[in-house]
Amino acid sequence: MAEPPRRGQVVALLANFCWVSLDRPGPAGQQRLLCTRRTRLAKSGQAIRVGDWVQLDGIDWAAGRAAVAAVEASQRVLERPPVANITRVVVVVALAEPNLDPLQLTRFLITAEQSGAAVELVFSKADLGAPALVQEWLQRASAWGYGAMAVSSRRPASLEALRQRLSQPGLAVLCGPSGVGKSSLINALIPDLELRVAAVSGRLQRGRHTTRHVELFALADGALLADTPGFNRPVLPADPTTLMACFPELRSAQAARRCQFGDCLHQGEPGCVVGSDWDRHSLYSQCLQELLAAAQRSDASSRAASAGSLRQRGNRVEPRLAAQYRQPSRRGQRQLADAELNHPGQEG
């Protein structure tokens, strides 16, 4: 008799395989199975992300193997790193080693806000920063709309409030630049894991990638914590009009009083109620100008392509050669030769 389908959650992706945690134990108490993906999923282009709930079949309990037959619909997806069904996104940045970059932090917060999940902000390596610096950043984060925490993996007492928050049911994702101590924090919260960590490059003050893939760890009953690879330049949303919703201070200002025009970009337009007297105005303007410039380049490429000076080749646009420089295609040459063979010219 065939094994009925089982349900589980993807907790790690490794090359062409994934580890799936079962919603109920197997016959011998198995909690996890190493799974491949059915070919029909690959052909349909359906991706599997850590955090996805999946249906399994073809289960071999003795070998601890199975195949993912279907992927259930996901909610609240973080695009980079790709994690599905998240409850909160915890942006982790270091107060020192490497030094905190306000623009980079803002880009990470924008990425987190786009997911639609609750966003938390944690300042790590608080033991390396002067008390005045720690307090300054906590106050700035509060003005931005975030109740931030300052923690240190070397000071267990500083982690208790964070532990309580992350122990709430759901899936919390730790994301941030390389070298800020995400894996060290998880090691401090779950000592048995012993995740690999590395020091920050002394010359460049850049983090070294020690986490190579996304993986979920159980912090408490029903509470999962995702460690993710660090990256240093998060991608901004493609649509400039969605940027404003990624700034809590802008959302609060708009909730209290609406701008005169619905498409106001808060760049000094008439009737703008936001103005420029807020801490992240210059950071918001930098991100907005980057998006507007990208939109202009895209529009220019589209116009040029429609005018015939460019052509679309796959996912990229490239210049179209002038007629005198184009080489006839082999197909065209064959068609011309066939035409001459079937309809030879008449001599006068």
Buried (B, 14 or more C-beta within 10 A) or exposed (E): EEBEBBBBBBBBBEEEBBBBBBEEEBEEEEEBBBBBBBEEBEEEEBBBBBBBBBBBBBBEEEEBBBBBBBBEEBEBBBEEBBBBBBBBBBBBBBBBBBEBEBEBBBBBBBBBBBBEBBBBBBBBBBBBBEEEBBEEBBEBBEEBBBEBBBBBBBEEEBBEEBBEBBBBEBBBBBBBBBBBBBBBBBBBBBEEBEBEBEEBBEEEEBBEEBBEEBBBBEBBEEBBBBBBBBBBEBEBBEEBEBBBBBBBBBBEBBEEEEBEEEEBBBBEEEEBEBEEEBBBBEBBBBBBEBBBEEEEEEEEBEEBBEEEEBEEEEEEBEEBEEEEEEEEEEEEEEEEEEEEEEEEEEEE
